[in-house]
Amino acid sequence: MRKTSVYLNVEQAERLARLARQEGRSQAEILREAVDAYQSPPSRDRGFALAAGFVRIDGDPRPISQIPEHEFLDGFGT
């Protein structure tokens, strides 16, 4: 284990203390469990939102967001 410090606002600290008392566990145990359960929200790359739902005419199965920039620039003298 590695020790770390966490800053909580008053409400969070009170809630953590209450949960620990109610469950008969340490605050550290509850925090470790919360970190293990956390899943980051999916990326919302809205840069290609306008292309969503349109049929590709080039037959390339990759989403536009996965095509390297140099492939888009081929033929434009770059």
C-alpha positions as CSV (number, residue, x, y, z in Angstrom):
1,M,0.0,0.0,0.0
2,R,1.0,3.6,-0.6
3,K,-0.2,6.4,1.6
4,T,-1.8,9.4,-0.1
5,S,-3.7,12.5,1.0
6,V,-7.1,13.5,-0.3
7,Y,-8.7,16.9,0.2
8,L,-12.5,16.7,0.7
9,N,-15.0,19.5,1.2
10,V,-16.9,19.5,4.5
11,E,-19.9,17.6,3.1
12,Q,-17.8,14.9,1.5
13,A,-15.7,14.4,4.7
14,E,-18.9,14.1,6.8
15,R,-20.4,11.6,4.3
16,L,-17.3,9.5,4.3
17,A,-17.1,9.4,8.1
18,R,-20.9,8.5,8.2
19,L,-20.4,5.7,5.7
20,A,-17.5,4.3,7.6
21,R,-19.4,4.3,10.9
22,Q,-22.5,2.8,9.3
23,E,-20.6,0.0,7.5
24,G,-18.0,-0.6,10.3
25,R,-15.2,0.0,7.9
26,S,-12.3,2.4,7.7
27,Q,-12.6,5.6,5.6
28,A,-9.5,4.4,3.7
29,E,-11.2,1.1,2.8
30,I,-14.3,3.0,1.5
31,L,-12.1,5.3,-0.6
32,R,-10.1,2.4,-2.1
33,E,-13.4,0.7,-3.0
34,A,-14.7,3.9,-4.6
35,V,-11.5,4.3,-6.7
36,D,-11.7,0.7,-7.8
37,A,-15.3,1.1,-8.9
38,Y,-14.8,4.4,-10.7
39,Q,-15.1,4.4,-14.5
40,S,-14.2,7.5,-16.4
41,P,-17.0,8.7,-18.7
42,P,-16.6,7.9,-22.4
43,S,-14.8,10.5,-24.5
44,R,-17.2,12.9,-26.2
45,D,-15.2,13.7,-29.3
46,R,-17.6,16.1,-30.9
47,G,-15.2,17.1,-33.7
48,F,-16.8,14.6,-36.1
49,A,-20.4,14.9,-34.9
50,L,-21.5,16.4,-38.2
51,A,-20.3,13.2,-40.0
52,A,-22.3,10.9,-37.8
53,G,-24.9,8.9,-39.7
54,F,-23.7,9.7,-43.2
55,V,-22.8,6.8,-45.5
56,R,-19.1,6.8,-46.5
57,I,-18.7,6.7,-50.3
58,D,-15.0,5.6,-50.2
59,G,-15.7,2.2,-48.7
60,D,-13.2,2.8,-45.9
61,P,-14.7,1.0,-42.8
62,R,-12.8,3.2,-40.3
63,P,-14.6,6.1,-38.5
64,I,-13.3,9.5,-39.8
65,S,-11.8,10.2,-36.4
66,Q,-9.4,7.2,-36.8
67,I,-8.0,8.2,-40.2
68,P,-4.6,9.9,-39.9
69,E,-4.5,13.5,-41.0
70,H,-1.8,12.8,-43.7
71,E,-4.3,10.5,-45.5
72,F,-6.8,13.4,-45.7
73,L,-4.1,15.7,-47.1
74,D,-2.9,13.2,-49.9
75,G,-3.3,14.9,-53.2
76,F,-3.4,18.5,-51.9
77,G,0.3,19.2,-52.5
78,T,1.4,18.8,-48.9
